Amino acid sequence: MSIYTIGDLHLSLGTDKPMDIFPGWDGYLQKLEDNWRRLVRDGDTVVVPGDISWAMGLPASLADFTFIHQLPGKKILLKGNHDYWWTTKNKMDNFLAEHGLDSISILSNNSFLVEGVNICGSRSWFFEDQSENDAKIRNREIGRLNLSLQSAVPGHEIIAFLHYPPLYRDFLSQETVDLLRQYGVKRCYYGHIHSKGIQYAFNGVYDGIDFQLVSCDGVGFCPVLVQE
């Protein structure tokens, strides 16, 4: 079975936040569903690294989660900067179970062993903002990523998924890169970057790690194959 990834779905089926108003997003929901169904099979896994739903709380996210659930494959979701519905893992797990959304799992301070590889990750945070508050959030996110990496099953490759890119234009989160290297990570997929910013996204190898942008519009609303 295969592993895919695609980030920044920005679903708004339960709230009034249409993405079609943005350049390149016209008809994106149908494109996403068509591409997903064309590639992903029921036994496959799709990792979604953040910005999943515009809902402001779990109840309003139900329509978006239902849409995700009815797509083929198992889904692993992690937090993005616009996931305001995000709460404690226990509450999210209970919400998903209550509504029978058993194809969806939450990645938060944990990891998943899928097809012989560890799926780890966290939201991460802005690294270009040097305010004291942002520094605190960055340190907390580094801690969360560390918890996820620590939970990986030894002897199996770790693949990292982040919402924010560790590298972008002239900015670098060396702390994030160093942590990934500490755990032997060779592949890292990230989202967050859209529109004109995509041209500046880093896709390639830095410090021994292969980084790839997988935001929806960055990959043509098509899930990216991680492993067959």
BAPADO-30635 format. One record per residue (C-alpha): residue number from 1; residue in three letters; x, y, z. Coordinates in steps of 0.25 Angstrom, whole numbers, plus 5000, padded with zeros to 4 digits. Example, Ala and Ser with C-alpha at 12.3 -4.5 7.8 and 13.67 -1.06 7.14 Angstrom:
REM BAPADO-30635
<site resi="1" resn="Ala" east="5049" north="4982" up="5031"/>
<site resi="2" resn="Ser" east="5055" north="4996" up="5029"/>
This chain:
REM BAPADO-30635
<site resi="1" resn="Met" east="5000" north="5000" up="5000"/>
<site resi="2" resn="Ser" east="5005" north="5014" up="4997"/>
<site resi="3" resn="Ile" east="5007" north="5027" up="5005"/>
<site resi="4" resn="Tyr" east="5002" north="5041" up="4999"/>
<site resi="5" resn="Thr" east="5002" north="5055" up="5005"/>
<site resi="6" resn="Ile" east="4995" north="5068" up="5001"/>
<site resi="7" resn="Gly" east="4994" north="5080" up="5010"/>
<site resi="8" resn="Asp" east="4985" north="5092" up="5012"/>
<site resi="9" resn="Leu" east="4972" north="5087" up="5007"/>
<site resi="10" resn="His" east="4965" north="5099" up="5013"/>
<site resi="11" resn="Leu" east="4952" north="5093" up="5013"/>
<site resi="12" resn="Ser" east="4940" north="5102" up="5017"/>
<site resi="13" resn="Leu" east="4928" north="5093" up="5014"/>
<site resi="14" resn="Gly" east="4922" north="5096" up="5028"/>
<site resi="15" resn="Thr" east="4926" north="5111" up="5028"/>
<site resi="16" resn="Asp" east="4926" north="5123" up="5019"/>
<site resi="17" resn="Lys" east="4940" north="5124" up="5015"/>
<site resi="18" resn="Pro" east="4941" north="5120" up="5000"/>
<site resi="19" resn="Met" east="4955" north="5118" up="4994"/>
<site resi="20" resn="Asp" east="4950" north="5120" up="4979"/>
<site resi="21" resn="Ile" east="4952" north="5135" up="4980"/>
<site resi="22" resn="Phe" east="4967" north="5133" up="4980"/>
<site resi="23" resn="Pro" east="4974" north="5132" up="4967"/>
<site resi="24" resn="Gly" east="4977" north="5118" up="4963"/>
<site resi="25" resn="Trp" east="4966" north="5112" up="4973"/>
<site resi="26" resn="Asp" east="4954" north="5112" up="4964"/>
<site resi="27" resn="Gly" east="4947" north="5099" up="4965"/>
<site resi="28" resn="Tyr" east="4958" north="5093" up="4974"/>
<site resi="29" resn="Leu" east="4949" north="5084" up="4982"/>
<site resi="30" resn="Gln" east="4945" north="5076" up="4970"/>
<site resi="31" resn="Lys" east="4960" north="5076" up="4965"/>
<site resi="32" resn="Leu" east="4964" north="5071" up="4979"/>
<site resi="33" resn="Glu" east="4954" north="5060" up="4979"/>
<site resi="34" resn="Asp" east="4956" north="5055" up="4965"/>
<site resi="35" resn="Asn" east="4971" north="5054" up="4967"/>
<site resi="36" resn="Trp" east="4970" north="5048" up="4980"/>
<site resi="37" resn="Arg" east="4960" north="5037" up="4975"/>
<site resi="38" resn="Arg" east="4969" north="5035" up="4963"/>
<site resi="39" resn="Leu" east="4981" north="5032" up="4971"/>
<site resi="40" resn="Val" east="4978" north="5027" up="4985"/>
<site resi="41" resn="Arg" east="4973" north="5014" up="4988"/>
<site resi="42" resn="Asp" east="4965" north="5009" up="5001"/>
<site resi="43" resn="Gly" east="4978" north="5003" up="5007"/>
<site resi="44" resn="Asp" east="4987" north="5015" up="5005"/>
<site resi="45" resn="Thr" east="4990" north="5026" up="5015"/>
<site resi="46" resn="Val" east="4989" north="5041" up="5012"/>
<site resi="47" resn="Val" east="4996" north="5051" up="5022"/>
<site resi="48" resn="Val" east="4990" north="5065" up="5022"/>
<site resi="49" resn="Pro" east="5000" north="5075" up="5028"/>
<site resi="50" resn="Gly" east="4991" north="5086" up="5033"/>
<site resi="51" resn="Asp" east="4981" north="5096" up="5029"/>
<site resi="52" resn="Ile" east="4970" north="5086" up="5027"/>
<site resi="53" resn="Ser" east="4957" north="5093" up="5031"/>
<site resi="54" resn="Trp" east="4953" north="5108" up="5032"/>
<site resi="55" resn="Ala" east="4944" north="5104" up="5043"/>
<site resi="56" resn="Met" east="4945" north="5112" up="5056"/>
<site resi="57" resn="Gly" east="4941" north="5100" up="5065"/>
<site resi="58" resn="Leu" east="4940" north="5084" up="5064"/>
<site resi="59" resn="Pro" east="4924" north="5085" up="5062"/>
<site resi="60" resn="Ala" east="4926" north="5094" up="5050"/>
<site resi="61" resn="Ser" east="4937" north="5085" up="5044"/>
<site resi="62" resn="Leu" east="4928" north="5073" up="5043"/>
<site resi="63" resn="Ala" east="4924" north="5075" up="5028"/>
<site resi="64" resn="Asp" east="4939" north="5076" up="5025"/>
<site resi="65" resn="Phe" east="4943" north="5064" up="5032"/>
<site resi="66" resn="Thr" east="4932" north="5056" up="5026"/>
<site resi="67" resn="Phe" east="4937" north="5060" up="5012"/>
<site resi="68" resn="Ile" east="4951" north="5056" up="5016"/>
<site resi="69" resn="His" east="4945" north="5043" up="5022"/>
<site resi="70" resn="Gln" east="4938" north="5039" up="5009"/>
<site resi="71" resn="Leu" east="4950" north="5040" up="5001"/>
<site resi="72" resn="Pro" east="4959" north="5027" up="4999"/>
<site resi="73" resn="Gly" east="4970" north="5023" up="5009"/>
<site resi="74" resn="Lys" east="4973" north="5026" up="5023"/>
<site resi="75" resn="Lys" east="4977" north="5040" up="5027"/>
<site resi="76" resn="Ile" east="4986" north="5046" up="5037"/>
<site resi="77" resn="Leu" east="4984" north="5061" up="5040"/>
<site resi="78" resn="Leu" east="4993" north="5070" up="5047"/>
<site resi="79" resn="Lys" east="4991" north="5085" up="5051"/>
<site resi="80" resn="Gly" east="4993" north="5097" up="5042"/>
<site resi="81" resn="Asn" east="4992" north="5112" up="5046"/>
<site resi="82" resn="His" east="4978" north="5113" up="5041"/>
<site resi="83" resn="Asp" east="4972" north="5101" up="5048"/>
<site resi="84" resn="Tyr" east="4965" north="5109" up="5059"/>
<site resi="85" resn="Trp" east="4956" north="5096" up="5061"/>
<site resi="86" resn="Trp" east="4968" north="5089" up="5067"/>
<site resi="87" resn="Thr" east="4967" north="5086" up="5082"/>
<site resi="88" resn="Thr" east="4973" north="5075" up="5091"/>
<site resi="89" resn="Lys" east="4976" north="5061" up="5084"/>
<site resi="90" resn="Asn" east="4966" north="5054" up="5093"/>
<site resi="91" resn="Lys" east="4955" north="5063" up="5089"/>
<site resi="92" resn="Met" east="4958" north="5062" up="5074"/>
<site resi="93" resn="Asp" east="4959" north="5047" up="5075"/>
<site resi="94" resn="Asn" east="4946" north="5046" up="5083"/>
<site resi="95" resn="Phe" east="4939" north="5055" up="5073"/>
<site resi="96" resn="Leu" east="4944" north="5047" up="5061"/>
<site resi="97" resn="Ala" east="4939" north="5034" up="5068"/>
<site resi="98" resn="Glu" east="4926" north="5040" up="5072"/>
<site resi="99" resn="His" east="4923" north="5043" up="5057"/>
<site resi="100" resn="Gly" east="4929" north="5030" up="5051"/>
<site resi="101" resn="Leu" east="4940" north="5037" up="5044"/>
<site resi="102" resn="Asp" east="4949" north="5025" up="5046"/>
<site resi="103" resn="Ser" east="4958" north="5027" up="5034"/>
<site resi="104" resn="Ile" east="4964" north="5040" up="5041"/>
<site resi="105" resn="Ser" east="4975" north="5040" up="5051"/>
<site resi="106" resn="Ile" east="4981" north="5052" up="5058"/>
<site resi="107" resn="Leu" east="4996" north="5054" up="5058"/>
<site resi="108" resn="Ser" east="4999" north="5062" up="5071"/>
<site resi="109" resn="Asn" east="5012" north="5059" up="5080"/>
<site resi="110" resn="Asn" east="5011" north="5045" up="5074"/>
<site resi="111" resn="Ser" east="5015" north="5037" up="5062"/>
<site resi="112" resn="Phe" east="5009" north="5026" up="5053"/>
<site resi="113" resn="Leu" east="5016" north="5014" up="5047"/>
<site resi="114" resn="Val" east="5011" north="5012" up="5033"/>
<site resi="115" resn="Glu" east="5016" north="5003" up="5023"/>
<site resi="116" resn="Gly" east="5029" north="5001" up="5031"/>
<site resi="117" resn="Val" east="5032" north="5016" up="5032"/>
<site resi="118" resn="Asn" east="5029" north="5025" up="5044"/>
<site resi="119" resn="Ile" east="5020" north="5037" up="5041"/>
<site resi="120" resn="Cys" east="5024" north="5049" up="5050"/>
<site resi="121" resn="Gly" east="5022" north="5064" up="5050"/>
<site resi="122" resn="Ser" east="5017" north="5077" up="5056"/>
<site resi="123" resn="Arg" east="5011" north="5090" up="5052"/>
<site resi="124" resn="Ser" east="5025" north="5097" up="5054"/>
<site resi="125" resn="Trp" east="5024" north="5113" up="5054"/>
<site resi="126" resn="Phe" east="5028" north="5126" up="5047"/>
<site resi="127" resn="Phe" east="5043" north="5127" up="5048"/>
<site resi="128" resn="Glu" east="5045" north="5140" up="5041"/>
<site resi="129" resn="Asp" east="5038" north="5148" up="5053"/>
<site resi="130" resn="Gln" east="5047" north="5151" up="5064"/>
<site resi="131" resn="Ser" east="5037" north="5155" up="5075"/>
<site resi="132" resn="Glu" east="5039" north="5149" up="5088"/>
<site resi="133" resn="Asn" east="5025" north="5143" up="5087"/>
<site resi="134" resn="Asp" east="5028" north="5136" up="5074"/>
<site resi="135" resn="Ala" east="5041" north="5131" up="5080"/>
<site resi="136" resn="Lys" east="5033" north="5124" up="5091"/>
<site resi="137" resn="Ile" east="5024" north="5118" up="5081"/>
<site resi="138" resn="Arg" east="5035" north="5113" up="5073"/>
<site resi="139" resn="Asn" east="5042" north="5107" up="5085"/>
<site resi="140" resn="Arg" east="5029" north="5100" up="5088"/>
<site resi="141" resn="Glu" east="5027" north="5095" up="5074"/>
<site resi="142" resn="Ile" east="5041" north="5090" up="5074"/>
<site resi="143" resn="Gly" east="5037" north="5082" up="5087"/>
<site resi="144" resn="Arg" east="5025" north="5076" up="5080"/>
<site resi="145" resn="Leu" east="5033" north="5072" up="5068"/>
<site resi="146" resn="Asn" east="5043" north="5065" up="5078"/>
<site resi="147" resn="Leu" east="5032" north="5058" up="5085"/>
<site resi="148" resn="Ser" east="5027" north="5053" up="5071"/>
<site resi="149" resn="Leu" east="5041" north="5048" up="5067"/>
<site resi="150" resn="Gln" east="5044" north="5042" up="5080"/>
<site resi="151" resn="Ser" east="5031" north="5033" up="5079"/>
<site resi="152" resn="Ala" east="5036" north="5027" up="5066"/>
<site resi="153" resn="Val" east="5038" north="5012" up="5065"/>
<site resi="154" resn="Pro" east="5053" north="5009" up="5065"/>
<site resi="155" resn="Gly" east="5059" north="5003" up="5053"/>
<site resi="156" resn="His" east="5049" north="5009" up="5043"/>
<site resi="157" resn="Glu" east="5051" north="5021" up="5035"/>
<site resi="158" resn="Ile" east="5045" north="5034" up="5040"/>
<site resi="159" resn="Ile" east="5038" north="5043" up="5030"/>
<site resi="160" resn="Ala" east="5035" north="5057" up="5035"/>
<site resi="161" resn="Phe" east="5023" north="5066" up="5032"/>
<site resi="162" resn="Leu" east="5022" north="5080" up="5036"/>
<site resi="163" resn="His" east="5012" north="5091" up="5033"/>
<site resi="164" resn="Tyr" east="5022" north="5103" up="5032"/>
<site resi="165" resn="Pro" east="5035" north="5101" up="5024"/>
<site resi="166" resn="Pro" east="5048" north="5101" up="5031"/>
<site resi="167" resn="Leu" east="5054" north="5108" up="5019"/>
<site resi="168" resn="Tyr" east="5048" north="5119" up="5011"/>
<site resi="169" resn="Arg" east="5055" north="5130" up="5003"/>
<site resi="170" resn="Asp" east="5066" north="5136" up="5012"/>
<site resi="171" resn="Phe" east="5060" north="5130" up="5025"/>
<site resi="172" resn="Leu" east="5065" north="5117" up="5032"/>
<site resi="173" resn="Ser" east="5060" north="5110" up="5044"/>
<site resi="174" resn="Gln" east="5073" north="5103" up="5047"/>
<site resi="175" resn="Glu" east="5067" north="5098" up="5060"/>
<site resi="176" resn="Thr" east="5057" north="5090" up="5053"/>
<site resi="177" resn="Val" east="5067" north="5085" up="5043"/>
<site resi="178" resn="Asp" east="5077" north="5081" up="5054"/>
<site resi="179" resn="Leu" east="5066" north="5073" up="5061"/>
<site resi="180" resn="Leu" east="5062" north="5066" up="5048"/>
<site resi="181" resn="Arg" east="5076" north="5062" up="5046"/>
<site resi="182" resn="Gln" east="5078" north="5057" up="5060"/>
<site resi="183" resn="Tyr" east="5067" north="5047" up="5058"/>
<site resi="184" resn="Gly" east="5073" north="5043" up="5044"/>
<site resi="185" resn="Val" east="5061" north="5049" up="5036"/>
<site resi="186" resn="Lys" east="5064" north="5049" up="5021"/>
<site resi="187" resn="Arg" east="5051" north="5054" up="5016"/>
<site resi="188" resn="Cys" east="5042" north="5065" up="5020"/>
<site resi="189" resn="Tyr" east="5029" north="5070" up="5014"/>
<site resi="190" resn="Tyr" east="5023" north="5084" up="5017"/>
<site resi="191" resn="Gly" east="5011" north="5093" up="5013"/>
<site resi="192" resn="His" east="5007" north="5107" up="5016"/>
<site resi="193" resn="Ile" east="5013" north="5114" up="5004"/>
<site resi="194" resn="His" east="5003" north="5118" up="4993"/>
<site resi="195" resn="Ser" east="5001" north="5127" up="4981"/>
<site resi="196" resn="Lys" east="5013" north="5135" up="4977"/>
<site resi="197" resn="Gly" east="5020" north="5130" up="4989"/>
<site resi="198" resn="Ile" east="5021" north="5116" up="4982"/>
<site resi="199" resn="Gln" east="5032" north="5121" up="4973"/>
<site resi="200" resn="Tyr" east="5041" north="5124" up="4985"/>
<site resi="201" resn="Ala" east="5038" north="5110" up="4992"/>
<site resi="202" resn="Phe" east="5050" north="5101" up="4994"/>
<site resi="203" resn="Asn" east="5049" north="5088" up="4988"/>
<site resi="204" resn="Gly" east="5062" north="5080" up="4989"/>
<site resi="205" resn="Val" east="5073" north="5075" up="4998"/>
<site resi="206" resn="Tyr" east="5078" north="5084" up="5010"/>
<site resi="207" resn="Asp" east="5088" north="5078" up="5020"/>
<site resi="208" resn="Gly" east="5085" north="5064" up="5016"/>
<site resi="209" resn="Ile" east="5069" north="5065" up="5016"/>
<site resi="210" resn="Asp" east="5060" north="5066" up="5004"/>
<site resi="211" resn="Phe" east="5050" north="5076" up="5006"/>
<site resi="212" resn="Gln" east="5037" north="5077" up="4997"/>
<site resi="213" resn="Leu" east="5025" north="5087" up="4997"/>
<site resi="214" resn="Val" east="5012" north="5080" up="4997"/>
<site resi="215" resn="Ser" east="5002" north="5091" up="4998"/>
<site resi="216" resn="Cys" east="4989" north="5089" up="4990"/>
<site resi="217" resn="Asp" east="4992" north="5099" up="4979"/>
<site resi="218" resn="Gly" east="5006" north="5096" up="4980"/>
<site resi="219" resn="Val" east="5004" north="5082" up="4975"/>
<site resi="220" resn="Gly" east="4992" north="5085" up="4966"/>
<site resi="221" resn="Phe" east="4982" north="5079" up="4976"/>
<site resi="222" resn="Cys" east="4988" north="5066" up="4974"/>
<site resi="223" resn="Pro" east="4993" north="5056" up="4985"/>
<site resi="224" resn="Val" east="5008" north="5054" up="4984"/>
<site resi="225" resn="Leu" east="5013" north="5040" up="4985"/>
<site resi="226" resn="Val" east="5023" north="5038" up="4997"/>
<site resi="227" resn="Gln" east="5025" north="5023" up="4997"/>
<site resi="228" resn="Glu" east="5019" north="5012" up="4989"/>
